[in-house]
């Protein structure tokens, strides 16, 4: 067994570091852009007078960084070469995401809003695998060049993690001689709707409540008559671009359907394993950053004339976190490598439990590491002059939004006890 990273992967990490140093860091330090990352970050990013939305200057800076990364060949890295990517593997993406998050806060990788110089772009793969040729031609290039912004309309207020009981409906209806769908309902956490051109909306088109079949995915133009942003929900992690959106008598033509009728949940879950393993790697990197910063501070701090680091009350909690980080890193990389060895449909059957293990534990570990870093740093750790409160606020949401950890633990239990997966009784 060889646990060494390949020379090619190590060389690419150095290439990313050089790109960050020569192009991203100078942009981050120009025109007081540092305000988006230092103690002023929440104020600088958040337009408190307009619903708590991200400030236009903040989003413009992120776009500028993405354009630089795209021009350098990094932003589309995991995508197929036909879309300008490099066919990045799951293992490489896990290592890259950990590497970027372990650098701390910066314009290179700010996951508060899924920003990174090496992006996921899950909608591109959804369109590739479920879209018609017309949809692919219209949307893929449009999304990659940011003419189109597609948001995700799945969650509902009354059902949360349970998508099978959704109350939003789409009923076949012909208007002006054109076949289509009339949509009625409401969605929560429709992130990015303030700048979206379309919403990938999930609605029941057939079947009964509680059935997985019968839910369809529809590409709904955000400016359609009957689409209304009811409110932006202020969260622990500001700014907020997470609205509650209502759809009242909204009509779209039949060709707005993405994927087969009644097969929408397969579209929704299409990227879940890739996203969860990469997000786990990001949480791992952030946890590692918190521990390393805490160790360095404890070595430098000298209360009562002696290194803070000499106290076992400081050492032992960081030892436990460092141990978990090492073990989790191996599981994440092994799981990502195994994902690379099998076709996508087999991942759900053979590796879904391992992906869930990685994800829920990494998110919990990151929160524990950020909390411990605050404690080790004392008063300054609790302040916004250190990044730990920001890391905690961001990664705490992933224990809910990236598939609640209870849902993921239930999946692990299903595989462990033989209720699902390859060992199903």
Secondary structure, 3 states (H helix, E strand, C coil): CCCCCCHHHHHHHHHHHHHHHHHHHHHHHHHHHHHHCCCCHHHHHEECCCCCEECHHHHHHHHHHHHHHHHCCCCCCCCCHHHCCCCCCHHHHHHHHHHHHCCCCCCCEEHHHCEECCCCCHHHHHHHHHCCHHHHHHHHHHHHCCCCCEEEECCCCCCCCCHHHCCCEEEEEEECCEEEEEEEEEEEEEECCCCCCEEEEEEECCCCCCCCCCEEEEEEECCCCCEEEEEECCCCCCCCCEEEEEEEEEEEEHHHEECCCCEHHHHHCCCHHHHHHHHHHHHHHHHHHHHHHHHHHHHHCCHHHCCHHHCHHHHHHHHHHHHHHHHHHHHHHHHHHHHHCCCHHHHHHHCHHHHHHHHHHHHHHHHHHHHHHHHHHCHHHHCCCCCHHHHHHHHHHHHHHCCCHHHHHHHHHHHHCCCCCCCCC
